[in-house]
Amino acid sequence: MSKLSILSELWEFLKVRKKWWLMPIIIFLVLLGALIVLTQGSALAPFIYAIF
């Protein structure tokens, strides 16, 4: 399965089941994951990991 098919499947699930309350949670998790990945090699990494 490609990443695009997973995203389209998730979108169809949210649309059909009317689970719109999941969208802020998913967006927050994606942004948090991107923050951790992007700051992994920088000087900010110890501060980001200290938050958790």
PDB file of N, CA, C and O in Angstrom:
ATOM      1  N   MET A   1       0.837  -1.186   0.000  1.00  0.00           N
ATOM      2  CA  MET A   1       0.000   0.000   0.000  1.00  0.00           C
ATOM      3  C   MET A   1       0.879   1.246   0.000  1.00  0.00           C
ATOM      4  O   MET A   1       1.877   1.322   0.716  1.00  0.00           O
ATOM      5  N   SER A   2       0.500   2.183  -0.787  1.00  0.00           N
ATOM      6  CA  SER A   2       1.256   3.429  -0.832  1.00  0.00           C
ATOM      7  C   SER A   2       0.711   4.402   0.220  1.00  0.00           C
ATOM      8  O   SER A   2      -0.384   4.226   0.754  1.00  0.00           O
ATOM      9  N   LYS A   3       1.504   5.418   0.491  1.00  0.00           N
ATOM     10  CA  LYS A   3       1.091   6.421   1.478  1.00  0.00           C
ATOM     11  C   LYS A   3      -0.134   7.186   0.995  1.00  0.00           C
ATOM     12  O   LYS A   3      -0.984   7.591   1.787  1.00  0.00           O
ATOM     13  N   LEU A   4      -0.208   7.373  -0.310  1.00  0.00           N
ATOM     14  CA  LEU A   4      -1.340   8.107  -0.870  1.00  0.00           C
ATOM     15  C   LEU A   4      -2.639   7.327  -0.689  1.00  0.00           C
ATOM     16  O   LEU A   4      -3.685   7.923  -0.431  1.00  0.00           O
ATOM     17  N   SER A   5      -2.585   6.020  -0.818  1.00  0.00           N
ATOM     18  CA  SER A   5      -3.806   5.236  -0.641  1.00  0.00           C
ATOM     19  C   SER A   5      -4.258   5.220   0.817  1.00  0.00           C
ATOM     20  O   SER A   5      -5.454   5.168   1.100  1.00  0.00           O
ATOM     21  N   ILE A   6      -3.307   5.263   1.729  1.00  0.00           N
ATOM     22  CA  ILE A   6      -3.658   5.317   3.148  1.00  0.00           C
ATOM     23  C   ILE A   6      -4.353   6.634   3.463  1.00  0.00           C
ATOM     24  O   ILE A   6      -5.346   6.662   4.190  1.00  0.00           O
ATOM     25  N   LEU A   7      -3.825   7.729   2.911  1.00  0.00           N
ATOM     26  CA  LEU A   7      -4.444   9.032   3.138  1.00  0.00           C
ATOM     27  C   LEU A   7      -5.830   9.112   2.516  1.00  0.00           C
ATOM     28  O   LEU A   7      -6.750   9.664   3.118  1.00  0.00           O
ATOM     29  N   SER A   8      -5.984   8.565   1.313  1.00  0.00           N
ATOM     30  CA  SER A   8      -7.302   8.600   0.676  1.00  0.00           C
ATOM     31  C   SER A   8      -8.296   7.720   1.422  1.00  0.00           C
ATOM     32  O   SER A   8      -9.477   8.056   1.521  1.00  0.00           O
ATOM     33  N   GLU A   9      -7.822   6.598   1.944  1.00  0.00           N
ATOM     34  CA  GLU A   9      -8.690   5.731   2.734  1.00  0.00           C
ATOM     35  C   GLU A   9      -9.122   6.410   4.035  1.00  0.00           C
ATOM     36  O   GLU A   9     -10.275   6.295   4.449  1.00  0.00           O
ATOM     37  N   LEU A  10      -8.196   7.111   4.669  1.00  0.00           N
ATOM     38  CA  LEU A  10      -8.525   7.861   5.880  1.00  0.00           C
ATOM     39  C   LEU A  10      -9.537   8.956   5.581  1.00  0.00           C
ATOM     40  O   LEU A  10     -10.481   9.156   6.346  1.00  0.00           O
ATOM     41  N   TRP A  11      -9.345   9.672   4.466  1.00  0.00           N
ATOM     42  CA  TRP A  11     -10.277  10.732   4.071  1.00  0.00           C
ATOM     43  C   TRP A  11     -11.673  10.164   3.821  1.00  0.00           C
ATOM     44  O   TRP A  11     -12.664  10.755   4.251  1.00  0.00           O
ATOM     45  N   GLU A  12     -11.763   9.031   3.136  1.00  0.00           N
ATOM     46  CA  GLU A  12     -13.061   8.402   2.883  1.00  0.00           C
ATOM     47  C   GLU A  12     -13.728   7.976   4.191  1.00  0.00           C
ATOM     48  O   GLU A  12     -14.939   8.127   4.350  1.00  0.00           O
ATOM     49  N   PHE A  13     -12.941   7.446   5.121  1.00  0.00           N
ATOM     50  CA  PHE A  13     -13.482   7.052   6.416  1.00  0.00           C
ATOM     51  C   PHE A  13     -14.078   8.249   7.143  1.00  0.00           C
ATOM     52  O   PHE A  13     -15.192   8.182   7.663  1.00  0.00           O
ATOM     53  N   LEU A  14     -13.315   9.358   7.174  1.00  0.00           N
ATOM     54  CA  LEU A  14     -13.801  10.546   7.866  1.00  0.00           C
ATOM     55  C   LEU A  14     -15.054  11.102   7.201  1.00  0.00           C
ATOM     56  O   LEU A  14     -15.964  11.580   7.878  1.00  0.00           O
ATOM     57  N   LYS A  15     -15.098  11.038   5.877  1.00  0.00           N
ATOM     58  CA  LYS A  15     -16.230  11.588   5.143  1.00  0.00           C
ATOM     59  C   LYS A  15     -17.489  10.734   5.324  1.00  0.00           C
ATOM     60  O   LYS A  15     -18.578  11.269   5.536  1.00  0.00           O
ATOM     61  N   VAL A  16     -17.342   9.423   5.241  1.00  0.00           N
ATOM     62  CA  VAL A  16     -18.504   8.532   5.319  1.00  0.00           C
ATOM     63  C   VAL A  16     -19.022   8.425   6.749  1.00  0.00           C
ATOM     64  O   VAL A  16     -20.229   8.488   6.981  1.00  0.00           O
ATOM     65  N   ARG A  17     -18.117   8.265   7.701  1.00  0.00           N
ATOM     66  CA  ARG A  17     -18.517   8.049   9.098  1.00  0.00           C
ATOM     67  C   ARG A  17     -18.781   9.331   9.873  1.00  0.00           C
ATOM     68  O   ARG A  17     -19.228   9.285  11.019  1.00  0.00           O
ATOM     69  N   LYS A  18     -18.506  10.483   9.249  1.00  0.00           N
ATOM     70  CA  LYS A  18     -18.708  11.797   9.891  1.00  0.00           C
ATOM     71  C   LYS A  18     -17.907  11.918  11.189  1.00  0.00           C
ATOM     72  O   LYS A  18     -18.416  12.399  12.202  1.00  0.00           O
ATOM     73  N   LYS A  19     -16.668  11.483  11.142  1.00  0.00           N
ATOM     74  CA  LYS A  19     -15.781  11.545  12.308  1.00  0.00           C
ATOM     75  C   LYS A  19     -14.883  12.775  12.223  1.00  0.00           C
ATOM     76  O   LYS A  19     -13.662  12.653  12.319  1.00  0.00           O
ATOM     77  N   TRP A  20     -15.461  13.936  12.048  1.00  0.00           N
ATOM     78  CA  TRP A  20     -14.695  15.158  11.858  1.00  0.00           C
ATOM     79  C   TRP A  20     -13.926  15.559  13.106  1.00  0.00           C
ATOM     80  O   TRP A  20     -12.973  16.332  13.014  1.00  0.00           O
ATOM     81  N   TRP A  21     -14.313  15.056  14.262  1.00  0.00           N
ATOM     82  CA  TRP A  21     -13.608  15.400  15.487  1.00  0.00           C
ATOM     83  C   TRP A  21     -12.215  14.775  15.527  1.00  0.00           C
ATOM     84  O   TRP A  21     -11.382  15.188  16.334  1.00  0.00           O
ATOM     85  N   LEU A  22     -11.947  13.787  14.671  1.00  0.00           N
ATOM     86  CA  LEU A  22     -10.625  13.178  14.617  1.00  0.00           C
ATOM     87  C   LEU A  22      -9.611  14.049  13.878  1.00  0.00           C
ATOM     88  O   LEU A  22      -8.407  13.901  14.083  1.00  0.00           O
ATOM     89  N   MET A  23     -10.080  14.943  13.033  1.00  0.00           N
ATOM     90  CA  MET A  23      -9.184  15.735  12.197  1.00  0.00           C
ATOM     91  C   MET A  23      -8.207  16.588  13.013  1.00  0.00           C
ATOM     92  O   MET A  23      -7.023  16.593  12.678  1.00  0.00           O
ATOM     93  N   PRO A  24      -8.623  17.306  14.058  1.00  0.00           N
ATOM     94  CA  PRO A  24      -7.627  18.072  14.834  1.00  0.00           C
ATOM     95  C   PRO A  24      -6.579  17.184  15.504  1.00  0.00           C
ATOM     96  O   PRO A  24      -5.419  17.578  15.624  1.00  0.00           O
ATOM     97  N   ILE A  25      -6.975  16.004  15.936  1.00  0.00           N
ATOM     98  CA  ILE A  25      -6.025  15.080  16.557  1.00  0.00           C
ATOM     99  C   ILE A  25      -5.004  14.614  15.536  1.00  0.00           C
ATOM    100  O   ILE A  25      -3.810  14.564  15.832  1.00  0.00           O
ATOM    101  N   ILE A  26      -5.458  14.273  14.342  1.00  0.00           N
ATOM    102  CA  ILE A  26      -4.557  13.809  13.289  1.00  0.00           C
ATOM    103  C   ILE A  26      -3.607  14.927  12.869  1.00  0.00           C
ATOM    104  O   ILE A  26      -2.412  14.689  12.688  1.00  0.00           O
ATOM    105  N   ILE A  27      -4.121  16.131  12.715  1.00  0.00           N
ATOM    106  CA  ILE A  27      -3.277  17.264  12.328  1.00  0.00           C
ATOM    107  C   ILE A  27      -2.220  17.535  13.394  1.00  0.00           C
ATOM    108  O   ILE A  27      -1.058  17.778  13.070  1.00  0.00           O
ATOM    109  N   PHE A  28      -2.617  17.494  14.653  1.00  0.00           N
ATOM    110  CA  PHE A  28      -1.671  17.719  15.746  1.00  0.00           C
ATOM    111  C   PHE A  28      -0.575  16.652  15.748  1.00  0.00           C
ATOM    112  O   PHE A  28       0.600  16.982  15.916  1.00  0.00           O
ATOM    113  N   LEU A  29      -0.933  15.391  15.567  1.00  0.00           N
ATOM    114  CA  LEU A  29       0.059  14.320  15.552  1.00  0.00           C
ATOM    115  C   LEU A  29       1.018  14.448  14.379  1.00  0.00           C
ATOM    116  O   LEU A  29       2.216  14.200  14.520  1.00  0.00           O
ATOM    117  N   VAL A  30       0.492  14.837  13.220  1.00  0.00           N
ATOM    118  CA  VAL A  30       1.354  15.016  12.042  1.00  0.00           C
ATOM    119  C   VAL A  30       2.316  16.179  12.263  1.00  0.00           C
ATOM    120  O   VAL A  30       3.502  16.066  11.950  1.00  0.00           O
ATOM    121  N   LEU A  31       1.825  17.286  12.793  1.00  0.00           N
ATOM    122  CA  LEU A  31       2.702  18.430  13.056  1.00  0.00           C
ATOM    123  C   LEU A  31       3.753  18.110  14.117  1.00  0.00           C
ATOM    124  O   LEU A  31       4.905  18.524  13.986  1.00  0.00           O
ATOM    125  N   LEU A  32       3.380  17.395  15.143  1.00  0.00           N
ATOM    126  CA  LEU A  32       4.320  17.011  16.186  1.00  0.00           C
ATOM    127  C   LEU A  32       5.390  16.070  15.629  1.00  0.00           C
ATOM    128  O   LEU A  32       6.572  16.215  15.940  1.00  0.00           O
ATOM    129  N   GLY A  33       4.976  15.119  14.816  1.00  0.00           N
ATOM    130  CA  GLY A  33       5.932  14.215  14.184  1.00  0.00           C
ATOM    131  C   GLY A  33       6.884  14.951  13.263  1.00  0.00           C
ATOM    132  O   GLY A  33       8.080  14.661  13.239  1.00  0.00           O
ATOM    133  N   ALA A  34       6.355  15.911  12.499  1.00  0.00           N
ATOM    134  CA  ALA A  34       7.210  16.697  11.610  1.00  0.00           C
ATOM    135  C   ALA A  34       8.196  17.539  12.409  1.00  0.00           C
ATOM    136  O   ALA A  34       9.354  17.675  12.014  1.00  0.00           O
ATOM    137  N   LEU A  35       7.757  18.101  13.520  1.00  0.00           N
ATOM    138  CA  LEU A  35       8.645  18.893  14.369  1.00  0.00           C
ATOM    139  C   LEU A  35       9.782  18.041  14.904  1.00  0.00           C
ATOM    140  O   LEU A  35      10.930  18.485  14.917  1.00  0.00           O
ATOM    141  N   ILE A  36       9.491  16.848  15.339  1.00  0.00           N
ATOM    142  CA  ILE A  36      10.529  15.966  15.872  1.00  0.00           C
ATOM    143  C   ILE A  36      11.498  15.536  14.778  1.00  0.00           C
ATOM    144  O   ILE A  36      12.708  15.499  15.001  1.00  0.00           O
ATOM    145  N   VAL A  37      10.980  15.214  13.606  1.00  0.00           N
ATOM    146  CA  VAL A  37      11.849  14.786  12.508  1.00  0.00           C
ATOM    147  C   VAL A  37      12.725  15.937  12.021  1.00  0.00           C
ATOM    148  O   VAL A  37      13.913  15.741  11.767  1.00  0.00           O
ATOM    149  N   LEU A  38      12.160  17.120  11.890  1.00  0.00           N
ATOM    150  CA  LEU A  38      12.926  18.250  11.357  1.00  0.00           C
ATOM    151  C   LEU A  38      13.964  18.782  12.334  1.00  0.00           C
ATOM    152  O   LEU A  38      14.979  19.328  11.902  1.00  0.00           O
ATOM    153  N   THR A  39      13.745  18.641  13.619  1.00  0.00           N
ATOM    154  CA  THR A  39      14.706  19.155  14.602  1.00  0.00           C
ATOM    155  C   THR A  39      15.630  18.070  15.143  1.00  0.00           C
ATOM    156  O   THR A  39      16.365  18.309  16.101  1.00  0.00           O
ATOM    157  N   GLN A  40      15.603  16.910  14.557  1.00  0.00           N
ATOM    158  CA  GLN A  40      16.384  15.787  15.062  1.00  0.00           C
ATOM    159  C   GLN A  40      17.882  16.073  15.047  1.00  0.00           C
ATOM    160  O   GLN A  40      18.586  15.710  15.989  1.00  0.00           O
ATOM    161  N   GLY A  41      18.367  16.703  14.017  1.00  0.00           N
ATOM    162  CA  GLY A  41      19.801  16.939  13.927  1.00  0.00           C
ATOM    163  C   GLY A  41      20.208  18.337  14.328  1.00  0.00           C
ATOM    164  O   GLY A  41      21.368  18.703  14.142  1.00  0.00           O
ATOM    165  N   SER A  42      19.327  19.115  14.858  1.00  0.00           N
ATOM    166  CA  SER A  42      19.672  20.500  15.170  1.00  0.00           C
ATOM    167  C   SER A  42      19.967  20.677  16.658  1.00  0.00           C
ATOM    168  O   SER A  42      19.867  19.742  17.453  1.00  0.00           O
ATOM    169  N   ALA A  43      20.328  21.894  16.997  1.00  0.00           N
ATOM    170  CA  ALA A  43      20.611  22.216  18.395  1.00  0.00           C
ATOM    171  C   ALA A  43      19.338  22.296  19.225  1.00  0.00           C
ATOM    172  O   ALA A  43      19.405  22.316  20.454  1.00  0.00           O
ATOM    173  N   LEU A  44      18.182  22.343  18.575  1.00  0.00           N
ATOM    174  CA  LEU A  44      16.913  22.411  19.308  1.00  0.00           C
ATOM    175  C   LEU A  44      16.443  21.049  19.820  1.00  0.00           C
ATOM    176  O   LEU A  44      15.548  20.981  20.662  1.00  0.00           O
ATOM    177  N   ALA A  45      17.028  19.986  19.326  1.00  0.00           N
ATOM    178  CA  ALA A  45      16.566  18.644  19.674  1.00  0.00           C
ATOM    179  C   ALA A  45      16.492  18.386  21.178  1.00  0.00           C
ATOM    180  O   ALA A  45      15.476  17.861  21.634  1.00  0.00           O
ATOM    181  N   PRO A  46      17.509  18.723  21.975  1.00  0.00           N
ATOM    182  CA  PRO A  46      17.401  18.457  23.424  1.00  0.00           C
ATOM    183  C   PRO A  46      16.237  19.205  24.086  1.00  0.00           C
ATOM    184  O   PRO A  46      15.640  18.706  25.039  1.00  0.00           O
ATOM    185  N   PHE A  47      15.921  20.393  23.583  1.00  0.00           N
ATOM    186  CA  PHE A  47      14.818  21.155  24.166  1.00  0.00           C
ATOM    187  C   PHE A  47      13.473  20.569  23.794  1.00  0.00           C
ATOM    188  O   PHE A  47      12.553  20.553  24.612  1.00  0.00           O
ATOM    189  N   ILE A  48      13.346  20.078  22.547  1.00  0.00           N
ATOM    190  CA  ILE A  48      12.093  19.455  22.114  1.00  0.00           C
ATOM    191  C   ILE A  48      11.849  18.180  22.897  1.00  0.00           C
ATOM    192  O   ILE A  48      10.734  17.947  23.366  1.00  0.00           O
ATOM    193  N   TYR A  49      12.871  17.350  23.047  1.00  0.00           N
ATOM    194  CA  TYR A  49      12.699  16.096  23.759  1.00  0.00           C
ATOM    195  C   TYR A  49      12.491  16.307  25.258  1.00  0.00           C
ATOM    196  O   TYR A  49      11.880  15.466  25.918  1.00  0.00           O
ATOM    197  N   ALA A  50      12.984  17.408  25.798  1.00  0.00           N
ATOM    198  CA  ALA A  50      12.793  17.696  27.216  1.00  0.00           C
ATOM    199  C   ALA A  50      11.334  18.017  27.535  1.00  0.00           C
ATOM    200  O   ALA A  50      10.891  17.837  28.670  1.00  0.00           O
ATOM    201  N   ILE A  51      10.590  18.489  26.541  1.00  0.00           N
ATOM    202  CA  ILE A  51       9.173  18.799  26.744  1.00  0.00           C
ATOM    203  C   ILE A  51       8.394  17.544  27.100  1.00  0.00           C
ATOM    204  O   ILE A  51       7.460  17.585  27.901  1.00  0.00           O
ATOM    205  N   PHE A  52       8.789  16.426  26.495  1.00  0.00           N
ATOM    206  CA  PHE A  52       8.055  15.188  26.688  1.00  0.00           C
ATOM    207  C   PHE A  52       8.726  14.317  27.710  1.00  0.00           C
ATOM    208  O   PHE A  52       8.241  13.223  28.003  1.00  0.00           O
TER     209      PHE A  52
END
